[in-house]
Amino acid sequence: MVFSKKAGQHEAAAGVTIRQWFEFLGLRLAGQLVRWLPHRCLVWFAAPIGSLAYRLDPSGRRVSMQNLDSAFGESIDLRAKKRIAESGYRSFARTMFELFWSPNLTPKNAGKIFRTEGLAAGETVVPTIYVTTHFSNFEWLGQNVRFFHGPGIIVAQRLKNPLLGKYFDRLRGSTGHTIIPQERAIARMLKHLKSGGYFCAVVDLNLDPDEASVIIDEFSGLKTCVTQMHAALALHTGAKVVPAECQPQPDGTYRMIYHKPLEYPTDATPAEIAQQCWDVLEPGIRAAPECWLWSYKHWRFKPSGANVERYPNYANTAKRFDAALLN
């Protein structure tokens, strides 16, 4: 199982600053307190904390509003956009609280919290790549698969604070997943898939065109660079690609939806597969926009020339982006 951000790579604690130690101790204390709470309380605490973060983060609010303008234009009024932007913070706060709570997950209580669609216990496990976005509790989509198909792998990426990285590693590995370093991760994932394993990838991060990325269309015409890792691995190994999404329910539970595997020709390109993944998942974002991470800069690049008025103000032109559009 692969998460694309916020999982730290194991490092020695040498050179850690006093500030980083305080960050780690504060986060660890918060995590311990959250773990003692019943799950139903997490939603109550996440809402005010998320709203507070929204009010204390003017830069994130600005990015959120620009993203909402780009995605929805005038089809949503200003008041609704502000509500969606604030709800996005609340959703992310809940996801983080529930990540802290992850060591409490068991097959028994997971069956009460998750209403799972598309997975069946006891079925033959075949090589599979589950793909999702930063929508609702993307963290627990991967944890949930573990209760059906056994443990998978998590590729840990580097955090500026290595102490936090190790802490997040332990949380994500608390249900039995194996943590592997980012170096040589592709080789490990290839071997893992060929042996019948699975992993889960968050695929809506914005990459530089010079990285291993492809360009897809989002929200009816917004071009963005995303990873092609999941698509390239699927083409190389024959693994299934399964889009997945987590939908919060009014009673505090989640619908964990694992869609049908993508169907594509053998000569499909990584860009075509990545586009298919987005096309399956975008309707869920449109239906419940308050669950997506709007404070993230999803569209850092824009094409040169005309028809770029939809892009947010933070988007920049770049020759390498224009060149990638021509490929």
N, C-alpha and C positions, 0 to 999 in steps of 0.2 A: 504494500500500500504506500503511495507517495503523496505527501502533502507539499504544495509548492511554496509555502512560505511559513515563517514563524517557528519552524522546528530547528533547534540549534544543533550545530555540529559539536561533537565532543572535543574540548580543548582543555589544556592545563589552565589552572586558575592563576598562574603567574601573570603579573602585569595587570590584573583586574584592579580598577580604580575603586576608591571609597564609595563614590556615587553608585557604581555598579553593584557593590556589595549591598548597599542600602536598597537598591532596586530589587535585588534578588530576595533579600530578607523580607521586604514589604510584600512582594508578590507571593512568596511562600507562606507567609502568615495569612494573607487573604485566602490563599488556596486551602489552607487547613481549616479556616473558619467556614468556608463554603462547603467543604466536604462533610461537615457535621450537620448541615441543614438537610431537611427533607427536600426532595427534588421539587415539589410543588412550590416551595418558597423561592426558588431561583428566579422564576418569572417576576415575582413581586419586587425583588431586589434589583433585578437587571433594568427594569423600566426607569426608575428614578436615576440610577447611575448612568444609564445611557443618555438620558435627557440632560443630565449635568455635563457629561462629556461634550454633548452637542453644543451647549451654551459656552463652554470654555475653549472651544476649538474654532475660532473664526476662519482659519485657513481651510479646515475640513468642511465647514458649512458652505464656504464659497465654492469649493470644488463640487460639493454635492449639488448645489443649485445650478451650476454650469452644466453638470452632467445631465441633470433632469431636463434642463432646457434643450440640450442637444438630442436627448432620446425622445422626448415627448412634445417639444415645441409648445404651441398654445392649446394643445388638446387637454392639458391639465392646467388649472389656474394656479396663481402664486400661492394661495393659502394651502392648497393640496400639496404642492411641491414642498413647502416647508414642513408639512406634516409627514410626508414620506421621508424627507431627509432626516428628521429627528427620529423617526421610527427605525431608520437604517442603523442609527447608533444604538438604539435599544436592542435591536436584533443581534448586533455584533456583541454587545455587552452580555446578552444572554448566552451566546455561543461560547464566550470566554469563561463565564461562570460554570457552564456545563462541562467545558473541558477540564476545569479544576475538579469537578465532581466525578470525572471519568473513573477513578479508581473504585468507585462504589458500584459501577455497572456490573451486573451479573446476568446470566441468561434469564433468570426469573424476573428481575425488575425491568430488564430491557424489553421483555415481552409485554409489559404493561405500558412502558413509555413509548415504544415504537410500534406503530401499525404498519407492518412491512408488506409491500406489494412487489412481486417480481422475483423474490428469492424463496427457495424452499429448502428446508432442512433435509439432509440425507441425499440430495440429488448429486449426481456425479459432477465434481468440480473440473472445469476445463479452463485453459488459459483465458483470463478475462482482465480487461482494463476498464474499471469504472471511472467515469469522468463526470465532474460536477463543476459548479461555479461557487463564488463566495456569496451564497444565497442561504439564508437561515443557518441551521447548524450543519454546515458542510463537514465539520470535524467528526460528528457522530455518524455520518453516512458510512465512513470507513470502519468505525468501531462496530457498527451494526453488522456489517458483512462477516466480521469475525465470529459472531454467534451462529452463523449458518455454514460457513466454509472453513472455519479454523483461522489461525493467525496468518497475517500477510507480512509485508515489509513496509517500512517507512524510510524514505530517504531524507536524512536530516540535512538542512542547509544552515549556513553560518548566520549567527546573530552577532550584532556588535557587542553584546554582553554575553560572554560564553557561559556564565552561571545560569542565565535565563534559558539559554539553549539546552543545557543539560536538564533543567527542570521540565521544560516542555517535552523533551525526549521521554522522560519518565512518565509523564501524563499520557502521552500518545501510545506508549508501550505498555500501559497498565493492564490492558485486556489481552496481552500476549503477543502483540506485534513485535517484530524484530527491527531494531534501528540500525541503519547502515549509513556510513559517511557518504558525502556527495561525490568524493573522488571515486572513479571507476564504477559509479552507480549504474550506468547504462549496461555495462557488462553483467553486473549482478542481476539487473532486471531481466535481461535477455535470458539468463540461465534460469531465473525464477519462473518466467513465463513458459519456457520450454519444458519445465518439470511439472507444469500444470497449475502453477500458482496464479495469484492475482495481485493487483494493486489498485489504489484509487488516486486519481490525479485531479487537482484543481486547475482548470484550464483557461481561466479568464484573466490571467495576469497579462499586462501589457509589456512586451519585450521590445528590445531594440531590433531593427531590421537586420543588423549584422549578426545577431544571435541565431540559433537554430529555430527560426520562427517562420510562420506563414501568415498571410494577410487574409482576413475574413471580413464579411459584412455583418454589422450589428445594427439593430434598430433601423432597418430599411435604408441602408446606405452609408453608415459610419464605418470607415475602414479602420481596422486595428490589427496589430501584430500580436499573435499568440503563439504559444508553444506548439511544435509539431511532434513532440516526443511520443505522445500516446498514439498518434496516427502512424508514425514511422515504425514504432515497435509492433503495432498490429500488422502492418504490411509485411514486416520481416518474419514474424512468428506465426501469423494466422490467428492470433488471439482475438476473441470477441471484444467489441467496444460497446459498452453499456452506459448510456447517459443516465444519471441518477440525480434526484433532487429530494430535498427535505422540506416538507410543508408543515408549519406549526398549526396546531389545532386550538380552538377556544378553551378546551379543558386542560391545556398544558402539555398534551402529548404531541407526537409528531407522526405524520404520514411519511414513511420512507419509501419512495417510489423508484424502483429500478426498471427503467423502460426496456423495451425489446432491443436486442442487439442490432446495431446498424447493419444495413445491407448495402453493399457497394461492389462495383465490379473489381476484378483482380488488378486492372490497370488504373485504379483510382489513385489520385495524388494525395499526399498528406494534407494539402490545402482543402481538397474536396471533403476528406473525412472530418477535418476540423470544423468545416462549415456545417456539415451534417450534425455534428455534436451540438453546435450552437443553435441550430434551427430547432432541435428537439427541446432545448432548455430555455430558449428565450420566451416562449409563451408563458411559462411559469413566472418569469420575472415580470412580464407585462401584467399578469393577473394579480400579482402580489408584490408590487415594486418596493414596498416598505421593508422587504426582507433582503434586498440586495445591498452590497457595500458601495453606496454612492459616493462616499468620501474618498475613494481611491481614484487616481487619475487613469481612467480606462482608455483615454484617447490622447496619448502624448504626441502623436504625429498626425499631420493632415497633408493631403496632396497639395502640390503647388498648383496655382492657377485658379480657375473659377469653381463655383459650387462648393465652397468650403465654409459658408456662413453658419452651417449647423454645428461646426466643431466648437468645443469650449475654448475659452480665451487662453488657457494654458497650453493648448496644442501648438506645435511648431512644425514648420516645413523642414524637410531634410532631403538632400539628394539621394541618400541611400534608401529612403522610404519611397521616393518616386521610382527609383530603379527596381525596387522589389515589386511595385505595382505592375511593372511591365513584364515581369517573369510569369 
